[in-house]
Amino acid sequence: MSSIACCKGVVESGVGTGRVEQIGGHSAYVAWPAENSNDGESANKLTLVVIATDIFGFTLPNSRLIADRFASRGFACVVPDLFNGSEMPADIMDSLEKNGNSKFGYAKAFLRFLSLFPLFILRNSSDKGCTIITEVIAALNVSHSFEKVAVQGYCWGGSIAIKIAQKPDIADVVAAAHPGGMIKIPGDIELIQKPIYFVLAEIDNQIGIKEREKIKNSLAKKQQIKSKVDWFEGVEHGFAVRGSTSDPHVNAQKDKAFEASIEFFNSQN
């Protein structure tokens, strides 16, 4: 279940260098490798990475900058709009961060979260997000011939990534970073059919030590499916997408998680 932890973190100040397009009837941020044009022929040797975002959606600079980073490493990357304007406002993060030492200020920011989040839940679900990503991938596969399709999910999008990994014909490989939302452990893990990499935070009220062990035990029973579970010490839920770049340890763990996802994607034939 999602919680206030899903709203903690830092909004990055950078601006993405990609563009917004309509793909499969959905808006999406697109970042393409500099040495490749966005056409079917040049995509033949590319891996497509589709980012399933956290509750702040595809307009959050953090997700777009991650997409740019994937593109700089030779991946075609797409960040679909999963919420159609119903995403949580990113300034909640700033309010929580700035008022961390003020009981009144933090309480005010928390009450705002409580007033907005139920409506977000009513308008969105992991199944809806899964459908959008499926439609985006299907549309891209018509116009391009990618070598491989990967889905990278963060927080809310991590649960969507798990749903995608339960299906045999949408993505070739999946990574789920500190998944949130309505994930059921071990039930949803037992349904996984595709290679999957889990990025888990040490400080996470949604996936703690017990849940982590259940995930590992469930995946161990699926020896025919490649999987990996990493536990990142000293960081909180959301670190891989909203972790502060000004905190040396958090930023190092964030970089480590990014590189580990790339390594896992590249390891799948």
BELCORPE-V521797 format. One record per backbone hydrogen bond with DSSP energy under -0.5 kcal/mol. CO is the residue of the C=O (numbers start at 1). NH is the residue of the N-H. Records with the same first field share a line. If there is no record, write none. Layout:
CO: NH / NH
This chain:
3: 6
4: 7
5: 8
10: 12
19: 30
21: 23 / 28
23: 26
26: 23
27: 81
28: 21
29: 79
30: 19
31: 77
33: 36
37: 39
39: 43
40: 145
41: 44
42: 45
43: 46 / 147
46: 48 / 147 / 148
47: 76
48: 50 / 150
49: 51 / 78
50: 52 / 152
51: 53 / 80
52: 154
53: 157
54: 57
55: 88
57: 60
60: 63 / 64
61: 65
62: 66
63: 67
64: 68
65: 69
66: 70
67: 71
68: 72
69: 73
70: 73 / 75
71: 74
75: 77
76: 49
77: 31
78: 51 / 80
79: 29
80: 82
83: 86
89: 92
90: 93 / 94
91: 95
92: 96
93: 97
94: 98
95: 99
97: 100
99: 102 / 106
101: 103
102: 106
103: 107
104: 108
105: 109
106: 110
107: 111
108: 112
109: 113
110: 114
111: 115
112: 116
113: 117
114: 118
116: 120
117: 121
118: 122
119: 123
120: 124
125: 129
126: 130
127: 131
128: 132
129: 133
130: 134
131: 135
132: 136
133: 137
134: 138
135: 139
136: 140
137: 141
138: 142
139: 143
140: 144
148: 48
149: 172 / 173
150: 50
151: 153 / 175
152: 52
153: 177
154: 157
155: 158 / 159 / 180
156: 159 / 160
157: 161
158: 162
159: 163
160: 164
161: 165
162: 166
163: 166
164: 167
165: 193 / 194
172: 195
173: 151
174: 197
175: 153 / 177
176: 178 / 199
177: 155
183: 185
184: 188 / 189
186: 190
187: 191
189: 192
195: 174
196: 228
197: 176 / 199
198: 200 / 230
199: 178
200: 232
202: 204
203: 237
208: 212
209: 213
210: 214
211: 215
212: 216
213: 217
214: 218
215: 219
216: 220
217: 221
218: 221
219: 222
221: 223
222: 225
224: 226
226: 196
228: 198
230: 200 / 232
231: 233
232: 202 / 235
235: 203
236: 239
238: 241 / 242
239: 243
242: 10
244: 247
246: 248
247: 251
248: 252
249: 253
250: 254
251: 255
252: 256
253: 257
254: 258
255: 259
256: 260
257: 261
258: 262
259: 263
260: 264
261: 265
262: 266
263: 267
264: 268
265: 268
267: 269
